[in-house]
Amino acid sequence: PSGKWPVVIFSHGMGCNRYAYSKICYDLCSEGFIVASVEHRDGSACHSKYFNNGSMEEIEHLQMEPSDDEYNVRNEQANQRAKEVIRCLQLVKNLNEGI
């Protein structure tokens, strides 16, 4: 026992959201992991809501059109998702350091 807890930053799949994976996250917690589940705001979630200055905001699920350049759209999403995971990790580190 080092006094430390293992941490998992969980990123949901395309077309899902953090709730769809709650059982997996719960199971990880029951095994002793601290789990921080990110809900991405890139339109990849089937639905996503958040509070912004006291009001509920909703992010629509991104529907690809036949004319869309899917590679570039998905690349932008992947880059945004990576930034959100890094931000989540930094928040967890800050909590650990008491910041």
C-alpha positions in Angstrom: 0.0 0.0 0.0 1.7 3.1 -1.3 -1.2 5.4 -0.3 -1.8 6.1 -4.0 -4.8 5.1 -6.0 -4.7 4.1 -9.7 -6.5 6.5 -12.0 -8.3 5.8 -15.3 -9.3 8.6 -17.6 -12.2 7.1 -19.6 -13.1 8.4 -23.1 -16.4 7.2 -24.5 -16.7 5.8 -28.1 -18.1 7.5 -31.1 -21.9 7.7 -31.0 -22.0 7.0 -27.3 -21.7 9.1 -24.1 -20.3 8.7 -20.6 -23.6 7.3 -19.4 -23.5 4.4 -21.9 -20.3 3.1 -20.2 -21.3 3.7 -16.6 -21.3 0.0 -15.8 -17.7 -0.4 -17.0 -16.6 2.7 -15.0 -18.5 1.3 -12.0 -16.7 -2.0 -12.3 -13.3 -0.3 -12.5 -14.2 1.7 -9.4 -15.2 -1.5 -7.6 -11.7 -2.9 -8.3 -10.0 0.2 -6.7 -9.6 2.6 -9.6 -10.4 6.3 -9.5 -12.3 6.9 -12.8 -12.8 10.2 -14.4 -15.2 9.9 -17.4 -15.0 12.5 -20.1 -18.0 13.4 -22.2 -16.6 14.9 -25.4 -18.1 18.1 -26.8 -17.1 17.4 -30.4 -20.5 16.1 -31.5 -19.4 12.4 -31.2 -21.7 11.7 -28.2 -25.3 10.6 -29.0 -26.4 13.4 -26.7 -24.5 15.8 -24.5 -25.7 18.5 -22.2 -23.9 20.9 -19.8 -24.5 24.0 -17.7 -23.1 27.2 -19.0 -23.6 30.4 -16.9 -26.7 28.8 -15.2 -28.4 27.6 -18.4 -28.5 24.1 -19.9 -26.7 23.8 -23.2 -27.0 20.9 -25.6 -24.5 19.7 -28.2 -26.1 18.0 -31.2 -24.8 14.7 -32.4 -22.7 15.3 -35.5 -24.3 13.8 -38.6 -21.9 13.2 -41.4 -23.2 14.3 -44.9 -22.1 12.4 -48.0 -20.2 15.5 -49.2 -18.2 15.8 -45.9 -14.6 15.0 -45.9 -14.9 12.3 -43.3 -11.1 11.9 -42.7 -10.7 15.6 -41.8 -13.9 15.7 -39.7 -12.9 12.6 -37.7 -9.3 13.9 -37.4 -10.5 17.2 -35.9 -12.7 15.2 -33.5 -9.8 13.0 -32.5 -7.6 16.0 -31.8 -10.3 17.7 -29.7 -10.9 14.5 -27.8 -7.2 14.1 -27.0 -7.1 17.7 -25.7 -10.2 17.0 -23.5 -8.6 13.9 -22.1 -5.4 15.8 -21.4 -7.4 18.6 -19.7 -9.2 16.0 -17.6 -5.9 14.4 -16.5 -4.6 17.9 -15.5 -7.7 18.5 -13.4 -7.2 15.1 -11.7 -3.6 16.0 -11.0 -4.6 19.4 -9.6 -7.1 17.7 -7.3 -4.4 15.4 -6.1 -2.1 18.3 -5.4 -4.8 20.2 -3.6 -5.0 23.0 -6.2 
